[in-house]
Amino acid sequence: TAVPTDEPVIIIVPTEEPTVEPTVEATVEATTEPVLTSEGEIETSAVPGAFSSEYIVAMNLNGSAATNVTLDLYTNSATPVQTLSKNAFAGGGVTFPLAQFNNDGQYSGVVSSSDPIVAGVYNTNFTGKLSDMYLGTSNPAQNVNLPLVYRNHFSNASTFYIQNAHSVAQNITVRAYLIGTTSPKVTKTYNSVPPNTTLTVNFASDSAYSAFGSGNGAYGYALITGSAGPIAAVSQTIRDIGSDRFMTSYNGLNPSTDAGTSLVAPLVYNQHFDWITGITVVNTENKNTTVTMNYVSNKGNGSKSISLAPNAVGLFYLPDINPKASYGSATLTSNNAKIIAMVNNARAAQGFGSATAALNSSAATSKIAIPIILNSNSGNAWRSGITVYTFGATTVTGTFVKVDANPATSGNKIVKNISLGANSVGLFYGPDFLPASNYTGVLYLQASGSTKIMALANVSNLVGGFSGQMPGVNY
């Protein structure tokens, strides 16, 4: 969970249509601290084409005053190679176009402001038909969990991008746990990683992780630790199966804030138009626990329970329960220990997939920020769908604000409302009301009566044949 702050936000910057209803990812809270955003570029030798951070967006949560937003870019030293700065209107958003970068390459970045901000990155590879988006991390931690990692399981290959968010160089240790085990199969330490720089771990191909295994069945989770201070991480996975390849990415989770005994997955699938969901669950504590998944769908309800030993990881595979050919939401309840979970949605035959964390219900609030909303009915044909889960009956107001524009100016702000019953899900579908050409915006959600809500954004590209997802930031 990222928290709105004026400290840096960490980001990593590389230079048949999917359902617009998003899946789940961990809640990020806005922060005035620099948002550390670390995102690495996938190795270009693995797939055709090149990766670009098509959209780097920061939004100003201060609705009454403008603020200056700075993006510092780092390569392999603690000194930024370039600094970009823009003014964000009150309640508005700004973009950092790649055209302003001095050089092509792979960077880590720190987005900062004196006011609370939220930042996001959307990476694309149009030639390879790959993309995903993720939130900047405003609360880096000394221990970070990647709840779903692959070492060539059904052609899924994971790469980790780990940013040193500490003020000095430190060692970073990766512990990789295989499904069905309770102790790490591989432990590897990387020494003296400079501050603000990003370490790339080729988990699927590096022989240092061979003891984890490779091929079908070689999946699990990774626990990453900084020797002296906080880190941030992004896990990216490519399933390279020719023209139907797809990519997923997600932020590493902080076990102390993202773990809980009650998690929510606002959107899951059980063989709904070839979409299938698997949910990996990690027991973060040193005691046994039983985890129950309750599935509420458009065709009825189902449930299943699994037992997890300390540090173990287990799997809920939606096709194992009824009703089939359905979609809905899921809650995960642990009776004895805090858990974290990753929701993996895939329409593999058509080359679509996403991985987003189940949301800790204790982090829910009545206000949410989402930093990337795209829409275009022609050209690149972007589509945005925002799924909102509410814990009580409420009216949710969505305020869509065009980036790099004053929200107070007519036409730069669009307001829509949806009414929801308790424990239900609603959808804001961008093409129904957003401008039809080249729209880039940010979104503020507000529930009436202080009702707690959570949200996910799915932003797909019909021409590129890919989609990205990110959670809303509760604040």
C-alpha positions in Angstrom: 0.0 0.0 0.0 1.4 3.3 -1.0 0.6 6.3 1.1 0.0 9.8 -0.2 3.0 11.8 0.9 5.4 14.4 -0.2 8.3 12.0 -0.1 9.6 10.5 -3.4 7.5 8.1 -5.4 9.6 5.4 -7.0 9.1 4.4 -10.6 11.1 2.3 -13.0 11.0 3.7 -16.6 12.0 1.9 -19.8 12.2 3.6 -22.7 -11.3 -10.3 -29.4 -10.8 -7.3 -26.9 -10.0 -7.8 -23.2 -12.8 -7.1 -20.8 -12.7 -3.6 -19.6 -13.6 -4.7 -16.1 -10.4 -4.6 -14.2 -8.9 -7.1 -11.8 -7.3 -6.5 -8.4 -4.1 -4.9 -7.2 -2.9 -3.7 -3.9 -4.2 -0.4 -2.7 -1.7 2.5 -3.0 -2.1 5.5 -0.8 -1.1 8.9 -2.1 1.9 10.6 -0.7 3.7 13.8 -0.7 7.0 11.9 -0.4 8.8 11.3 -3.6 7.1 8.4 -5.4 9.8 5.9 -6.1 8.8 4.4 -9.3 11.0 1.6 -10.6 10.3 -0.2 -13.7 12.6 -2.0 -15.8 12.6 -2.6 -19.5 12.1 -6.2 -20.6 15.0 -7.7 -22.4 14.5 -6.8 -26.1 16.1 -10.0 -27.2 13.3 -12.0 -25.7 10.5 -10.7 -27.9 10.2 -8.5 -31.1 9.9 -4.7 -30.8 11.0 -2.3 -28.2 9.5 -1.1 -24.9 8.6 2.5 -24.1 7.0 4.1 -21.1 4.3 5.5 -23.2 2.6 7.4 -20.3 4.3 8.6 -17.1 1.6 10.6 -15.2 1.5 12.2 -11.8 -1.7 13.7 -10.2 -2.0 16.4 -7.6 -4.3 15.4 -4.7 -4.3 19.0 -3.4 -7.6 20.3 -4.8 -7.0 23.9 -3.7 -3.5 24.7 -4.9 -1.1 24.0 -7.7 2.1 22.2 -7.0 5.5 21.5 -8.7 6.2 17.9 -9.6 9.8 16.7 -10.3 10.9 13.5 -12.0 14.6 12.5 -11.4 16.0 9.8 -13.7 18.7 7.4 -12.6 20.8 4.8 -14.3 23.7 3.2 -12.4 24.7 5.9 -9.8 23.1 7.8 -7.0 23.2 11.0 -9.0 20.3 11.6 -11.4 21.2 11.8 -15.1 18.3 14.1 -15.8 15.7 16.1 -13.9 12.3 17.1 -15.4 9.9 19.4 -13.7 6.3 20.5 -14.4 3.5 22.4 -12.7 0.3 20.5 -11.8 -2.9 22.4 -11.4 -4.9 22.0 -8.2 -6.7 18.6 -8.5 -5.0 18.0 -11.9 -2.4 15.8 -13.5 0.8 16.1 -15.5 2.6 13.9 -18.0 6.3 13.4 -18.6 6.6 12.6 -22.4 9.5 10.5 -23.5 10.4 13.2 -26.1 11.7 15.2 -23.1 14.2 12.6 -22.2 17.8 13.4 -23.3 18.6 9.7 -24.3 16.9 6.4 -24.9 17.5 3.8 -22.3 16.4 2.1 -19.1 15.9 4.3 -16.0 14.7 4.2 -12.5 12.9 7.3 -11.4 11.8 9.3 -8.4 8.7 11.6 -8.7 8.5 14.2 -5.9 6.4 17.1 -4.8 5.7 19.2 -1.7 2.0 18.1 -1.9 0.4 14.7 -1.9 0.8 13.0 -5.3 0.1 9.7 -7.0 2.1 8.5 -10.0 1.7 5.8 -12.6 3.5 4.3 -15.6 2.1 2.6 -18.7 4.7 0.6 -20.7 4.0 -0.6 -24.2 5.5 -2.6 -27.0 3.2 -2.3 -30.0 5.3 -4.7 -32.2 5.4 -7.4 -29.6 1.8 -6.7 -28.6 2.8 -6.4 -24.9 2.0 -3.8 -22.3 1.1 -3.2 -18.7 0.9 -0.4 -16.2 1.7 0.0 -12.5 1.6 2.5 -9.7 4.6 4.3 -8.2 5.5 3.2 -4.7 5.4 5.8 -2.0 6.0 3.6 1.0 9.0 1.4 0.1 9.8 -1.2 2.7 12.8 -3.2 3.8 10.9 -6.5 3.0 8.9 -6.7 -0.2 6.9 -9.7 -1.4 6.3 -10.7 -5.0 3.4 -13.2 -4.5 3.5 -14.7 -8.0 6.7 -15.5 -9.9 7.4 -17.9 -12.7 10.4 -19.8 -14.0 9.0 -20.9 -17.4 5.8 -22.4 -16.0 3.7 -22.9 -19.1 6.1 -20.5 -20.9 5.7 -17.7 -18.3 9.1 -16.1 -17.5 9.5 -13.5 -14.7 12.0 -10.7 -14.4 12.3 -8.6 -11.2 13.2 -4.9 -11.1 14.3 -4.0 -7.6 15.1 -0.3 -6.7 17.2 0.7 -3.8 15.0 3.3 -2.0 17.5 3.8 0.7 19.8 6.8 1.0 23.0 4.7 0.8 24.2 1.7 -1.1 23.0 -1.6 0.4 22.9 -5.4 -0.3 19.6 -6.8 -1.6 18.7 -10.5 -1.0 16.1 -12.5 -3.1 14.6 -15.6 -1.5 12.5 -17.7 -3.9 9.8 -20.1 -2.6 8.4 -22.8 -4.8 4.6 -23.7 -4.6 4.0 -26.3 -2.0 7.1 -25.6 0.0 7.8 -23.6 3.2 11.4 -22.6 2.9 13.3 -20.9 0.1 14.6 -23.0 -2.8 17.1 -20.3 -3.7 18.7 -17.4 -1.7 20.8 -15.0 -3.6 22.4 -11.7 -2.5 23.4 -8.8 -4.7 26.0 -6.6 -3.1 26.3 -2.8 -2.9 23.4 -1.6 -5.0 23.7 2.2 -5.3 20.8 4.4 -3.9 17.9 5.0 -6.3 19.2 2.7 -8.9 17.5 -0.5 -10.1 18.7 -4.1 -10.0 17.5 -6.4 -12.8 17.0 -10.0 -11.8 16.4 -12.4 -14.7 14.7 -14.9 -12.5 13.5 -17.2 -15.4 16.9 -17.5 -17.1 19.6 -16.9 -14.5 21.3 -20.2 -13.6 21.7 -18.9 -10.0 18.0 -19.9 -9.6 18.3 -23.3 -11.2 17.5 -25.1 -7.9 14.0 -23.5 -8.1 13.4 -25.7 -11.2 12.2 -24.7 -14.6 9.1 -25.5 -16.7 5.6 -26.5 -15.7 5.2 -26.4 -11.9 8.1 -23.9 -11.4 6.2 -21.0 -9.9 5.7 -19.6 -6.4 6.7 -16.3 -4.7 9.8 -14.2 -3.8 10.7 -12.3 -0.7 13.1 -9.5 -1.3 15.0 -7.8 1.5 17.3 -4.7 1.8 20.2 -5.2 4.2 20.0 -1.6 5.6 16.8 0.1 4.5 13.8 0.2 2.1 13.5 -1.1 -1.4 10.8 -1.1 -4.1 10.1 -3.7 -6.7 8.2 -4.5 -9.9 7.7 -8.1 -11.2 7.1 -8.4 -14.9 6.2 -11.7 -16.6 6.1 -12.5 -20.3 4.4 -15.5 -21.7 6.1 -15.7 -25.1 3.9 -18.0 -27.2 4.2 -16.2 -30.5 1.6 -13.7 -31.7 -0.6 -14.5 -28.6 2.1 -13.6 -26.1 1.2 -11.4 -23.2 2.9 -9.5 -20.3 1.8 -8.8 -16.8 3.4 -6.6 -14.1 2.7 -5.6 -10.6 4.3 -3.7 -7.7 5.9 -5.7 -4.9 3.8 -5.8 -1.7 4.7 -4.6 1.8 3.8 -7.5 4.2 3.3 -5.1 7.1 0.6 -3.1 5.3 -0.7 -5.1 2.4 -1.2 -8.3 4.3 -4.4 -8.9 6.2 -6.9 -11.5 7.3 -9.6 -10.2 4.8 -8.7 -9.5 1.2 -11.0 -8.5 -1.7 -10.6 -9.4 -5.4 -13.2 -7.1 -7.1 -13.1 -9.0 -10.5 -12.4 -12.6 -11.2 -13.4 -15.0 -14.0 -14.4 -18.7 -14.1 -14.2 -19.6 -17.8 -16.1 -16.4 -18.8 -15.5 -16.0 -22.6 -12.2 -17.9 -22.2 -11.1 -15.7 -19.2 -9.8 -17.8 -16.3 -8.5 -16.6 -12.9 -6.0 -18.2 -10.6 -5.3 -16.6 -7.1 -2.0 -17.4 -5.3 -2.1 -16.9 -1.6 1.0 -16.5 0.7 1.0 -17.0 4.4 3.1 -14.2 5.8 3.3 -15.4 9.4 4.9 -18.2 11.4 1.7 -20.1 12.1 -0.7 -22.3 10.3 -3.9 -20.9 8.8 -6.9 -21.9 6.8 -7.9 -19.6 3.9 -11.4 -19.6 2.5 -12.3 -18.0 -0.9 -15.9 -17.0 -1.3 -16.9 -16.4 -5.0 -19.9 -14.3 -5.7 -20.8 -14.3 -9.4 -23.5 -13.4 -12.0 -24.6 -17.0 -11.9 -24.5 -17.9 -8.2 -21.9 -18.4 -5.5 -19.2 -20.9 -4.7 -16.4 -21.4 -2.1 -13.3 -23.3 -1.4 -10.7 -23.6 1.5 -7.1 -24.4 1.6 -4.6 -24.9 4.5 -1.3 -23.1 4.5 1.7 -23.7 6.7 4.0 -20.8 7.7 5.6 -19.1 4.7 3.7 -21.4 2.3 2.0 -20.4 -0.9 -1.2 -22.0 -2.2 -3.5 -21.6 -5.2 -7.2 -21.1 -5.8 -8.0 -22.0 -9.4 -11.5 -20.7 -10.3 -12.4 -23.5 -12.7 -12.1 -25.9 -9.7 -15.4 -24.5 -8.3 -18.9 -23.7 -9.6 -20.6 -21.9 -11.2 -18.7 -22.1 -14.5 -19.0 -19.7 -17.4 -19.3 -16.8 -14.9 -17.6 -13.8 -13.5 -17.8 -11.8 -10.3 -15.8 -10.9 -7.2 -14.0 -12.9 -4.5 -13.2 -12.4 -0.8 -10.3 -14.3 0.9 -10.6 -14.8 4.6 -7.8 -16.2 6.8 -8.7 -17.6 10.2 -5.3 -17.3 11.9 -2.6 -15.5 10.0 -2.2 -12.5 7.7 -2.0 -13.3 4.0 -1.3 -11.6 0.7 -2.6 -12.7 -2.6 -2.1 -12.2 -6.3 -5.0 -12.4 -8.8 -3.9 -13.7 -12.2 -6.5 -13.3 -15.0 -5.8 -14.7 -18.4 -7.4 -15.2 -21.8 -4.4 -17.0 -23.0 -5.6 -18.2 -26.4 -6.1 -14.6 -27.4 -3.0 -13.2 -25.8 -4.4 -11.2 -22.8 -3.4 -11.4 -19.2 -3.1 -9.4 -16.0 -1.7 -9.8 -12.5 -3.0 -7.6 -9.7 -2.9 -8.0 -5.9 -5.9 -8.7 -3.8 -6.8 -5.7 -1.8 -6.5 -5.5 2.0 -10.0 -4.5 3.1 -8.6 -2.6 6.1 -7.1 -0.1 3.7 -10.4 0.9 2.1 -11.5 4.6 2.3 -14.1 6.7 0.7 -11.7 8.5 -1.7 -9.6 7.0 -4.5 -7.1 8.3 -7.1 -6.2 6.7 -10.4 -3.4 8.3 -12.4 -3.9 6.9 -15.9 -7.1 7.0 -17.9 -7.0 6.8 -21.7 -9.7 6.9 -24.4 -9.7 7.0 -28.2 -12.4 5.6 -30.5 -10.0 5.7 -33.5 -6.3 5.5 -34.1 -4.9 3.6 -31.2 -8.4 2.8 -29.9 -7.8 3.1 -26.2 -10.5 1.9 -23.8 -10.7 2.5 -20.0 -13.0 0.6 -17.6 -12.9 1.3 -13.9 -14.4 -1.3 -11.6 -15.5 0.0 -8.1 -16.2 -2.4 -5.2 -18.2 -0.9 -2.3 -18.6 -2.3 1.2 -21.9 -0.4 1.7 -24.8 1.1 -0.3 -23.5 4.4 -1.8 -23.3 6.7 -4.8 -19.8 6.9 -6.3 -18.8 10.1 -8.1 -16.1 9.9 -10.7 -14.3 13.1 -11.6 -12.3 12.7 -14.8 -9.7 15.4 -15.4 -7.7 16.0 -18.5 -3.9 16.0 -17.9 -1.8 19.1 -18.4 -5.0 21.2 -18.2 -6.7 23.3 -15.6 -9.7 21.5 -14.1 -11.4 24.8 -13.5 -11.6 25.5 -17.3 -14.8 24.3 -19.0 -14.4 21.0 -20.8 -11.4 19.8 -18.8 -13.5 18.0 -16.2 -16.2 15.4 -16.6 -18.3 14.2 -13.6 -20.2 10.9 -13.6 -22.1 9.0 -10.8 -23.1 5.4 -10.3 -25.3 4.0 -7.5 -24.3 0.7 -5.8 -25.7 -1.6 -3.2 -23.7 -3.0 -0.3 -20.9 -5.5 -1.3 -21.4 -4.9 -5.0 -19.4 -3.9 -8.0 -20.0 -1.1 -10.5 -18.3 0.1 -13.7 -17.4 3.4 -15.2 -16.9 2.7 -18.9 -14.8 5.5 -20.6 -16.1 5.2 -24.2 -19.6 6.0 -22.9 -18.7 9.6 -22.0 -15.0 10.5 -22.5 -13.8 12.5 -25.5 -13.4 10.2 -28.5 -10.0 11.3 -29.6 -6.6 11.0 -27.8 -7.9 11.5 -24.3 -5.4 11.3 -21.4 -6.7 12.0 -17.9 -6.7 11.2 -14.2 -9.6 10.1 -12.1 -10.8 11.0 -8.6 -13.5 8.8 -7.0 -15.6 9.8 -4.0 -18.2 7.6 -2.2 -21.1 9.3 -0.5 -21.6 9.0 3.2 -18.0 8.1 3.9 -18.7 4.6 2.5 -15.5 2.6 2.0 -14.7 1.6 -1.6 -11.9 0.1 -3.6 -11.2 0.3 -7.3 -9.3 -1.1 -10.3 -8.6 0.4 -13.7 -8.3 -1.6 -16.9 -6.9 0.3 -19.9 -6.8 -1.7 -23.1 -5.7 -1.0 -26.6 -7.8 -2.6 -29.3 -5.3 -2.0 -32.1 -2.2 -3.1 -30.1 -4.0 -6.2 -28.8 -3.0 -5.6 -25.2 -4.2 -4.2 -21.9 -2.9 -2.9 -18.6 -4.4 -2.8 -15.1 -3.7 -0.9 -11.8 -5.5 -0.4 -8.5 -6.8 2.8 -7.3 -5.0 4.6 -4.6 -7.1 4.9 -1.4 -6.4 8.1 0.5 
